[in-house]
Amino acid sequence: MNDTANDARGLFIGGEWAEPDAGHYPVTDPATEESVGRAPEASADQVRAACAAAREACGPWSRTAPEERAAVLARAAGLIRDRLVPYAELARAETGATTATARAMQVGVAAARFRRYARVEPAQWAIEPQINEAGPMGKAGVVGALAVRQPVGVVVCITSYNNPWANPAGKVAPALAMGNTVVVKPAPQDPLSVYRMAEALEEAGVPRGVVNVVSGRSVEVGEAAVASDDVDMVSFTGSTAVGRRIAEVCGRDMKRQLMELGGKGAALVFDDADLGSAVAGIGTAFSFYSGQICTAPTRVLAQRGVYDHLVNQLASYARRLKVGDPREPDTVVGPLISAAHRERVESYVELGRKEGATVVTGAERPLLPDRGFYVAPTLLADCTNDMRVSREEIFGPVVTVIPFDDEEEAVTLANDSDYGLIDYVWSGDVARAFRVARRLKAGGVGVNTVARNMEAPFGGFKKSGVGRDVGSYALHAYSEVQAIVWPG
């Protein structure tokens, strides 16, 4: 695929499409290694101009009636849904996701998220009146109070490469609904989809400067956005290492942060579990986005009574998955995002071998197709929790399996991690499953499922992040709470 029609029109700054100071760079299809199109490379000055444009637009947009803001989001949702097929084709080419995933989980979820925030929700709530005795603060009396959600201001949204539609939509939609303005800095590997989103928002009637998009491969693009004096908040999805650097910069100016960082999801499988359900759930780590997802259950803790059966069934499951061209309807596992990332994943598999893990299946590059950044689904057994392959986020179709004896050991092993995004428990004893879930140090726990409730709070403990979003929690994340007090 080499289609100049996919080229971005330019940077989107202050409602104008601007030529990038630093030229353009090619975006590569990870399935074919061919060019998808060209993306603009912003200069630091252009990034600062985008932040200034967002600052100028912030006051008027924050004072716009919530119903008018909701109407813009609703129109954007409709436009994205109407263009699902071409948008999904571009997303597939940029990310290597299968066609079904690009349509349903990328573009489809993005449209749903804009639609979710295209409704007006109460932004204030009464607080129980308080009776005060006379004192230094005034006469005795009843004091009423009201809590009001106010927009934070200018929000920089730095998004991940694994989902260039759902991830930015999950930031932009609630931020705009709350009256904030945004500067979006998409991942350098697949920014073209985000520019399509900007076009849809422009067509939906978003005012000039409310949404800005700047891209680039240079780290100075993101650094300039985070450091800008015009920015009040940074919302970031990506690695813990980068998140730490962003937090350091934000800390100097007390900027608000929302961080969705790394994960090493533990899947606790007890002797009484439905193994078919557990295998299907854990198998998403092999297949969904080719394992490039922070919520994947990649660290399996199996009770010894089912350990051998689970390893055998996971291996059989992995071997049945078709790896190949994501355009083919029966493909389940597409490529990784880049050659560099494939090398990183392969280096972890080799490290696992050296650490003493047994490669049950996978580890090799598929013979077909002969181009693209593919890695076969890989299962590592006989692992221990202190191995690097069990502790570090690999972000690929690689699963490690660790045995445990009893509930107490399972909880100890699961919590012995730097991460705490989403863990999973499989057990036929529902009481035990919920008891264990409450003891896990993770922002979310799936009980006998890997499904998500899209109104439930999403975020991590420990080095998996700061804050919560999704549903009404995102409205809280992109707002400040103000107290208004008066004499009753």
Phi and psi in degrees as a GROMACS rama.xvg file:
@    title "Ramachandran Plot"
@    xaxis  label "Phi"
@    yaxis  label "Psi"
@TYPE xy
-143.569  85.4894  ASN-2
-122.935  110.259  ASP-3
-67.0528  -14.5367  THR-4
-63.932  -19.6808  ALA-5
-84.2661  -9.09041  ASN-6
-57.5016  140.405  ASP-7
-66.9916  145.385  ALA-8
-68.5599  -17.497  ARG-9
144.956  -176.849  GLY-10
-69.6008  148.667  LEU-11
-108.483  102.49  PHE-12
-130.635  121.468  ILE-13
59.386  31.4755  GLY-14
82.801  4.96805  GLY-15
-119.362  150.135  GLU-16
-94.3119  111.684  TRP-17
-108.143  140.518  ALA-18
-66.4018  135.119  GLU-19
-75.781  138.073  PRO-20
-62.8255  -33.5928  ASP-21
-100.733  17.453  ALA-22
80.6535  -155.527  GLY-23
-126.367  161.379  HIS-24
-136.592  153.205  TYR-25
-78.1811  143.585  PRO-26
-102.721  129.276  VAL-27
-103.695  134.814  THR-28
-75.4846  114.738  ASP-29
-69.6701  -12.3153  PRO-30
-85.1009  -29.5565  ALA-31
-119.28  -14.9244  THR-32
66.3658  17.3974  GLU-33
-98.4364  164.913  GLU-34
-75.1463  134.892  SER-35
-87.9928  -37.8656  VAL-36
170.84  -171.254  GLY-37
-117.16  141.254  ARG-38
-115.927  147.986  ALA-39
-77.9966  144.967  PRO-40
-108.352  108.095  GLU-41
-78.8658  152.077  ALA-42
-90.3407  165.435  SER-43
-61.3783  -36.6246  ALA-44
-63.4158  -38.6666  ASP-45
-69.4492  -34.1579  GLN-46
-63.3131  -45.3318  VAL-47
-63.9637  -34.0913  ARG-48
-65.4255  -37.7065  ALA-49
-64.8661  -41.3969  ALA-50
-65.6034  -38.6713  CYS-51
-65.6042  -39.0699  ALA-52
-63.8812  -40.4812  ALA-53
-64.6914  -38.0548  ALA-54
-63.6756  -43.7351  ARG-55
-64.094  -36.3609  GLU-56
-81.9533  -12.0727  ALA-57
-64.2329  -47.079  CYS-58
-58.4935  -55.7757  GLY-59
-59.701  -41.3897  PRO-60
-67.2521  -40.2591  TRP-61
-65.1777  -26.3194  SER-62
-91.2007  -4.77906  ARG-63
-67.0604  140.948  THR-64
-57.5797  136.913  ALA-65
-52.8857  -33.285  PRO-66
-64.8471  -36.0637  GLU-67
-70.8346  -39.853  GLU-68
-63.0237  -42.2404  ARG-69
-62.0941  -36.7132  ALA-70
-64.5518  -38.7188  ALA-71
-61.7215  -45.3832  VAL-72
-64.5986  -37.7019  LEU-73
-64.327  -42.0822  ALA-74
-65.1826  -40.0152  ARG-75
-62.2303  -42.4488  ALA-76
-58.9096  -42.9086  ALA-77
-64.3673  -42.3105  GLY-78
-64.0049  -42.4887  LEU-79
-64.3581  -43.2783  ILE-80
-63.4195  -41.097  ARG-81
-63.5968  -29.144  ASP-82
-105.6  25.0642  ARG-83
-54.6538  -44.6382  LEU-84
-66.2757  -52.8921  VAL-85
-66.9466  -36.0159  PRO-86
-63.8559  -41.3604  TYR-87
-67.8314  -35.013  ALA-88
-62.7731  -42.1005  GLU-89
-65.8683  -43.0563  LEU-90
-61.564  -42.1664  ALA-91
-60.1632  -43.474  ARG-92
-67.3709  -35.9254  ALA-93
-74.3468  -36.9141  GLU-94
-105.568  -22.2664  THR-95
84.2056  4.37698  GLY-96
-65.3956  152.21  ALA-97
-65.2427  159.655  THR-98
-58.3566  -43.3857  THR-99
-62.34  -42.1435  ALA-100
-68.0476  -41.4066  THR-101
-62.0703  -38.6832  ALA-102
-74.1483  -49.5764  ARG-103
-82.5509  -47.8348  ALA-104
-95.2996  -16.9338  MET-105
-101.312  -76.6495  GLN-106
-67.5666  -41.5914  VAL-107
-61.2256  -43.9739  GLY-108
-67.4224  -36.7641  VAL-109
-60.2365  -46.8121  ALA-110
-60.2862  -40.4298  ALA-111
-65.0411  -35.5766  ALA-112
-71.6326  -38.6652  ARG-113
-64.0573  -40.0778  PHE-114
-66.1329  -37.593  ARG-115
-60.3505  -38.8702  ARG-116
-94.7147  7.07286  TYR-117
-89.7836  38.8045  ALA-118
-140.023  146.778  ARG-119
-89.3453  126.272  VAL-120
-116.893  151.843  GLU-121
-55.4868  133.577  PRO-122
-110.695  14.6804  ALA-123
-151.636  154.276  GLN-124
-151.399  145.966  TRP-125
-77.1359  147.457  ALA-126
-110.809  141.932  ILE-127
-55.1633  129.491  GLU-128
-58.8372  151.362  PRO-129
-121.95  135.376  GLN-130
-93.2461  118.271  ILE-131
-104.465  138.362  ASN-132
-76.6846  157.688  GLU-133
-63.2748  142.942  ALA-134
-175.992  -165.309  GLY-135
-58.2923  -23.6751  PRO-136
-88.644  -1.90234  MET-137
140.86  -173.681  GLY-138
-72.3626  164.058  LYS-139
-65.1561  148.023  ALA-140
170.083  176.381  GLY-141
-96.4925  132.052  VAL-142
-116.365  120.967  VAL-143
-92.5354  163.353  GLY-144
-152.074  150.635  ALA-145
-135.283  132.83  LEU-146
-99.5681  129.394  ALA-147
-126.673  130.827  VAL-148
-83.2031  126.501  ARG-149
-117.647  147.419  GLN-150
-62.0672  148.432  PRO-151
-72.1964  -41.593  VAL-152
136.564  -119.903  GLY-153
-94.7738  125.177  VAL-154
-115.227  125.669  VAL-155
-90.6235  124.27  VAL-156
-109.63  110.484  CYS-157
-107.498  118.14  ILE-158
-111.412  162.859  THR-159
-92.7111  162.266  SER-160
-82.3598  -16.8956  TYR-161
-75.717  -17.1183  ASN-162
-151.535  88.4331  ASN-163
-75.5817  3.59889  PRO-164
-112.551  -59.9366  TRP-165
-64.8983  -39.3653  ALA-166
-65.7467  -52.8679  ASN-167
-64.595  -34.9345  PRO-168
-61.9896  -36.4363  ALA-169
-68.3923  -16.8312  GLY-170
-96.765  -50.4114  LYS-171
-65.4159  -45.6924  VAL-172
-61.0158  -52.9815  ALA-173
-68.744  -31.6732  PRO-174
-62.9776  -45.3175  ALA-175
-67.6604  -39.2896  LEU-176
-59.7476  -32.952  ALA-177
-83.3738  -3.97422  MET-178
95.2058  11.7962  GLY-179
-83.9328  162.042  ASN-180
-109.778  158.403  THR-181
-133.007  150.239  VAL-182
-122.105  115.306  VAL-183
-99.1672  127.591  VAL-184
-116.103  98.6442  LYS-185
-74.5007  162.253  PRO-186
-59.405  142.24  ALA-187
-66.807  -22.0398  PRO-188
-73.1795  -30.2237  GLN-189
-147.918  63.4579  ASP-190
-85.229  -13.8931  PRO-191
-62.9676  -35.5095  LEU-192
-63.6592  -35.7878  SER-193
-68.0371  -33.6917  VAL-194
-67.412  -32.8274  TYR-195
-64.5802  -38.6712  ARG-196
-62.3575  -41.1576  MET-197
-62.7771  -39.2126  ALA-198
-62.5818  -40.9448  GLU-199
-64.7557  -40.7165  ALA-200
-67.3167  -38.9895  LEU-201
-61.0847  -46.2961  GLU-202
-65.9974  -29.1501  GLU-203
-75.3121  -8.64791  ALA-204
101.825  17.9375  GLY-205
-65.0621  131.711  VAL-206
-64.4277  159.058  PRO-207
-57.8128  133.179  ARG-208
86.0834  -12.0117  GLY-209
-71.0336  -37.2275  VAL-210
-123.485  129.441  VAL-211
-133.386  143.416  ASN-212
-131.158  126.359  VAL-213
-131.692  137.328  VAL-214
-131.398  168.199  SER-215
164.669  155.763  GLY-216
-83.6353  -22.7555  ARG-217
-72.1894  139.371  SER-218
-65.5528  -20.3118  VAL-219
-67.299  -20.1503  GLU-220
-64.6345  -52.9279  VAL-221
-66.8771  -39.8833  GLY-222
-62.327  -41.2592  GLU-223
-65.3356  -37.1872  ALA-224
-67.1629  -47.1567  ALA-225
-64.1686  -37.608  VAL-226
-83.7716  -11.0285  ALA-227
-58.6835  136.243  SER-228
-67.3079  -16.9878  ASP-229
-82.4716  -6.12752  ASP-230
-98.0535  134.301  VAL-231
-103.546  -22.471  ASP-232
-152.933  147.422  MET-233
-122.709  126.038  VAL-234
-111.196  117.672  SER-235
-128.463  136.411  PHE-236
-123.58  124.288  THR-237
166.28  -155.094  GLY-238
-74.7625  154.761  SER-239
-63.6662  -36.2058  THR-240
-61.9842  -46.092  ALA-241
-68.9579  -39.4909  VAL-242
-58.5595  -37.8289  GLY-243
-63.8988  -41.2526  ARG-244
-66.7866  -40.1605  ARG-245
-63.2023  -42.379  ILE-246
-62.3247  -35.4752  ALA-247
-63.5228  -42.4209  GLU-248
-68.4708  -44.2929  VAL-249
-61.9944  -36.3263  CYS-250
-62.5923  -30.9012  GLY-251
-65.0186  -32.6596  ARG-252
-113.477  12.1249  ASP-253
56.9673  37.4369  MET-254
-74.7976  143.215  LYS-255
-67.6037  152.088  ARG-256
-135.717  144.281  GLN-257
-131.999  114.99  LEU-258
-122.391  118.069  MET-259
-109.557  107.915  GLU-260
-111.942  -148.214  LEU-261
-72.9791  169.867  GLY-262
-149.149  154.996  GLY-263
-144.503  64.1967  LYS-264
-55.3834  124.645  GLY-265
-87.3326  133.41  ALA-266
-114.306  106.836  ALA-267
-89.9356  116.902  LEU-268
-115.722  112.252  VAL-269
-89.8654  165.281  PHE-270
-56.6875  -30.3405  ASP-271
-94.9347  13.7448  ASP-272
-72.8195  154.553  ALA-273
-77.5295  102.488  ASP-274
-65.3491  -32.3598  LEU-275
-61.0391  -43.9913  GLY-276
-65.1728  -42.6159  SER-277
-64.0675  -43.816  ALA-278
-64.0345  -43.314  VAL-279
-63.4918  -40.057  ALA-280
-68.9018  -48.0396  GLY-281
-65.956  -31.2743  ILE-282
-60.8814  -19.2913  GLY-283
-63.3941  -24.526  THR-284
-66.6578  -27.6372  ALA-285
-77.5901  -33.1266  PHE-286
-112.576  -47.2609  SER-287
-66.5224  117.05  PHE-288
55.4359  23.9114  TYR-289
56.0991  38.0987  SER-290
78.5872  2.32575  GLY-291
-88.1003  66.1115  GLN-292
-151.27  131.078  ILE-293
-71.3227  -17.896  CYS-294
-91.3191  2.09894  THR-295
-65.2534  139.434  ALA-296
-80.3109  79.6037  PRO-297
-93.8131  -12.9713  THR-298
-116.557  98.9493  ARG-299
-92.1296  126.06  VAL-300
-107.94  112.671  LEU-301
-114.97  128.541  ALA-302
-65.5938  145.071  GLN-303
-59.5107  -28.5811  ARG-304
-64.4936  -24.3247  GLY-305
-118.863  3.17902  VAL-306
-54.8765  -54.9094  TYR-307
-63.1923  -43.2918  ASP-308
-61.7415  -42.4896  HIS-309
-65.8418  -43.5323  LEU-310
-59.7163  -45.7229  VAL-311
-63.7351  -42.4352  ASN-312
-70.2505  -37.3956  GLN-313
-64.8177  -40.0658  LEU-314
-63.6191  -44.009  ALA-315
-62.9374  -41.407  SER-316
-60.8728  -46.9866  TYR-317
-62.8694  -39.2608  ALA-318
-68.416  -25.2923  ARG-319
-80.4437  -14.5885  ARG-320
-74.8926  128.136  LEU-321
-79.1618  123.247  LYS-322
-100.135  129.693  VAL-323
166.995  -157.151  GLY-324
-57.734  118.423  ASP-325
-66.1262  -12.1736  PRO-326
-77.0806  -21.834  ARG-327
-74.274  133.723  GLU-328
-63.7211  -24.5596  PRO-329
-96.3818  4.149  ASP-330
-73.1281  135.739  THR-331
-110.648  -37.8064  VAL-332
-116.318  114.965  VAL-333
-93.0897  -164.641  GLY-334
-81.8079  167.352  PRO-335
-77.9888  168.592  LEU-336
-69.1029  -28.1676  ILE-337
-158  165.587  SER-338
-63.3839  -39.6026  ALA-339
-62.955  -40.0873  ALA-340
-71.8431  -35.8307  HIS-341
-59.6042  -43.8288  ARG-342
-61.5874  -37.1839  GLU-343
-64.4419  -46.1043  ARG-344
-62.8199  -44.8793  VAL-345
-62.7275  -35.2785  GLU-346
-66.5608  -33.3178  SER-347
-68.5581  -39.2071  TYR-348
-62.5448  -43.063  VAL-349
-64.7036  -38.2056  GLU-350
-61.905  -41.0304  LEU-351
-59.089  -41.7807  GLY-352
-58.1684  -47.2969  ARG-353
-64.7976  -30.2008  LYS-354
-78.8333  -9.29709  GLU-355
110.081  3.10323  GLY-356
-73.4326  152.212  ALA-357
-99.6523  124.573  THR-358
-81.6082  105.126  VAL-359
-79.0162  -40.3097  VAL-360
-156.128  156.98  THR-361
89.2165  -150.031  GLY-362
82.3056  -23.5638  ALA-363
-95.4768  163.846  GLU-364
-84.1562  133.219  ARG-365
-60.3597  145.292  PRO-366
-67.598  -35.7952  LEU-367
-126.481  140.654  LEU-368
-72.0251  160.99  PRO-369
-87.2348  -2.64295  ASP-370
-129.058  157.3  ARG-371
107.343  163.144  GLY-372
-100.331  67.0735  PHE-373
-97.2115  146.099  TYR-374
-136.677  133.569  VAL-375
-70.0773  145.771  ALA-376
-53.0308  130.63  PRO-377
-124.265  131.177  THR-378
-117.002  124.261  LEU-379
-111.18  117.635  LEU-380
-106.786  177.948  ALA-381
57.6178  36.2921  ASP-382
-91.7255  160.953  CYS-383
-122.776  161.915  THR-384
-73.9348  -12.0361  ASN-385
-93.6166  -2.63488  ASP-386
-70.4907  146.912  MET-387
-62.9372  -33.6071  ARG-388
-67.596  -18.994  VAL-389
-93.8195  -14.7438  SER-390
-110.125  -27.3173  ARG-391
-104.229  147.922  GLU-392
-75.9033  116.851  GLU-393
-86.5477  -35.606  ILE-394
61.3253  50.8624  PHE-395
-159.657  -179.04  GLY-396
-79.3008  60.8201  PRO-397
-129.237  127.044  VAL-398
-123.235  134.39  VAL-399
-106.972  147.069  THR-400
-123.776  128.843  VAL-401
-126.367  131.569  ILE-402
-83.5369  154.284  PRO-403
-143.206  161.976  PHE-404
-95.8223  -48.8641  ASP-405
-140.013  176.968  ASP-406
-57.7631  -43.0299  GLU-407
-61.9688  -43.2002  GLU-408
-66.6731  -38.0191  GLU-409
-60.6258  -45.9712  ALA-410
-64.8138  -41.9281  VAL-411
-61.4936  -45.5635  THR-412
-64.6781  -44.0651  LEU-413
-60.8603  -41.9516  ALA-414
-80.1764  -11.4453  ASN-415
-82.9671  72.5211  ASP-416
-154.84  148.805  SER-417
-71.6769  -18.4898  ASP-418
-104.316  163.19  TYR-419
-165.218  59.9842  GLY-420
-90.3509  -74.4968  LEU-421
-134.693  129.387  ILE-422
-113.321  171.296  ASP-423
-139.755  145.587  TYR-424
-129.798  128.316  VAL-425
-117.228  118.877  TRP-426
-159.318  144.184  SER-427
-76.7146  -14.7415  GLY-428
-93.0924  98.5184  ASP-429
-62.8147  -38.4707  VAL-430
-60.0498  -44.4634  ALA-431
-66.2613  -41.1921  ARG-432
-58.2765  -44.6552  ALA-433
-72.5002  -32.9712  PHE-434
-63.1535  -44.8231  ARG-435
-65.942  -42.2433  VAL-436
-55.5036  -42.329  ALA-437
-68.7319  -19.105  ARG-438
-91.1339  -9.29742  ARG-439
-82.3238  135.401  LEU-440
-89.0607  74.1293  LYS-441
-143.622  149.069  ALA-442
-67.2558  -23.7961  GLY-443
-147.139  151.636  GLY-444
-136.459  127.048  VAL-445
-94.2073  125.912  GLY-446
-102.725  109.279  VAL-447
58.2849  29.7179  ASN-448
-163.717  155.76  THR-449
-109.535  7.72515  VAL-450
-69.8037  156.859  ALA-451
-114.222  143.868  ARG-452
-96.3133  115.465  ASN-453
-78.5512  8.25182  MET-454
-108.408  -8.29557  GLU-455
-77.5713  146.448  ALA-456
-61.9606  142.279  PRO-457
-127.29  128.841  PHE-458
165.688  177.951  GLY-459
-123.918  160.146  GLY-460
-88.1981  168.968  PHE-461
50.4374  -133.035  LYS-462
-83.4317  11.8073  LYS-463
-89.0816  -0.553063  SER-464
142.922  -177.916  GLY-465
-135.609  126.745  VAL-466
93.3583  175.047  GLY-467
-135.392  144.393  ARG-468
-137.396  -165.907  ASP-469
82.9538  139.791  VAL-470
59.7376  -143.965  GLY-471
-68.8391  -20.3986  SER-472
-65.5729  -28.6414  TYR-473
-68.8987  -34.5976  ALA-474
-64.3318  -37.1559  LEU-475
-66.5245  -40.5825  HIS-476
-63.0444  -35.5055  ALA-477
-100.388  31.9454  TYR-478
-145.917  161.062  SER-479
-107.143  147.65  GLU-480
-102.351  122.956  VAL-481
-110.418  137.645  GLN-482
-102.514  129.932  ALA-483
-115.56  123.649  ILE-484
-120.232  142.179  VAL-485
-149.352  157.542  TRP-486
-74.0802  136.022  PRO-487
